[in-house]
Amino acid sequence: MARSKMSPAYRRYTVSIVLLMSAYALILFGVNAFFRNSAPSGVSALLAALLPSLPIIGVFVAVGRLLVEDRDEYRRSLLVRQCLIATAFALAVATAWGFLEDFGQVRHMPGYWATVLWFAGLGVGGCINALSQPKAEED
């Protein structure tokens, strides 16, 4: 069976994700070094602390752009389902954790863990999509 070619929308998405995650790693490394080696305060500390969030926000934009640009309705519906599963997963875990935290059963977790949960949920959604695909007939 021949592999299908990647659509231009998915190529742009892939390039965007590689660039954004590379930027995230570099920015996070730099910001950690900045806070470790100096005592930033005020606006510089605030701006530096926000910098690592920018590439992650870019990933959300890239996913949204892919949803708009992909012309294959079936692939787009799979991505929508994957995003819905990711969102439900992240919200469910964050909600349960919030109640556990509120009643003193677990320690506080920084808010950015909701994003980590969402990305993990994308993986769960991708697995569910893969498992729900009809089996291709072998030639």
N, C-alpha and C positions, 0 to 999 in steps of 0.2 A: 504494500500500500504506500503510495507516495505521500510524503509530508506536504501539508498545505503551506503555502508561503505566508509569512507574517504580513498582515495588512499594514498600510502606512500609519494608521492610527496606533496600532500596537508597537510599531517600530519607534514612533515618537514617544510613546509611553515608556517603553523600555529604556531608551536613551535618557529620558527625563529622570526616571527612577535611579539609574546608575549615577547620574550627575548629582542629583539631590542627596542620595545616601553618601556619596563621596564628600560632598560639601558638609553634610551633617557630621561625619566622622572628624573631618579637619577642624570644623568650628568647635565641636565639643572638646577636642583635644586642646585647642587654643584657649578656650574659655576656662577649662580646668586649670591650665598652666597659669593663666592670668590671675585667677583667684588664689592659686597656691603660692605664687611668687610675689604678689603685691596685696595691698589691702584696699581694694577698690571700694568706693562708697558713692552715694548719691546717684546721679544720672549715669555715670560710667558703669557702675555696678549693675544698675537696672538694665541698661542696654545690653551689656555683656551677658547677663543672665537670660535675656530674651533671645539672643542670637541663635542658640541651638534649636529653638522652636520653629524658626523660619523655614528650614528645609523640610521639616515634618509637615508643616502647613502646605508647603509646595507639593508634597506627596498627595495630600487630600485634593489639591487642585488638579494634579495629574490624573487621579482616578476619575474625578468629575469630568475632566476634559475627554478622557477615554470614553466615558458613558455617552457623551454628546457626539463625539466624532466617529465612533464605530458604527458602520452602516449595516453590519450583520445583526439582525434583530435577535436571533437565537443566542449568539455570543453575548450580546448586550444584556439579555434577560438573565443569563447565567451570572454575569458580573453584578447585576442588580441583586440577585438572590444572595450571592456571596457577600456583598456589602451589607445586606439586611441581616444575614446571619452574624456577621462580624459586629454589627451594631447591637443586636440583641444579646450576644455573648458578652460584650464589654459592659453594657448597661446592667445585665443580670449580675455579673461578678462584682461590679462596682457598688451596686445596690446592696447586695448581701454583705460585702466587706464593710460598707458604711454602717449597717446596723450592728455588725460584730464589733466594729470600732466604737460605736456610740455606747455600747454596753460593756466596754472594757475587755473584750475577749481577744482582740488582736491589736497590734500597734498601728499607728497612723502610716499611711502610704502616701507619697507625693502624688499629686494629681496627674502627672504625666504618665503614670502607670495605666490610666484609662486608654491612652493611645497604644501602649504596648499590648493591652488586652484586645484592642480593636484589630491590631495587626495579627495577633494570634487567632482571632476570630476569622480573619480573612483566610488563614490556613485551614481552619475547620470548615469554612464555607467552600473552599476549593476542594477539600476531600469529599464533602457531601456532593458537590457538583460532579466530581469524577465518579463517585460510586453510583450516582443516579443516571449516568450516561448509558444509553442502550449499547449493548455489545455489538461491535462491528463484525459483520460476517467475514469469515476468512475466505480468500479466493482459492 
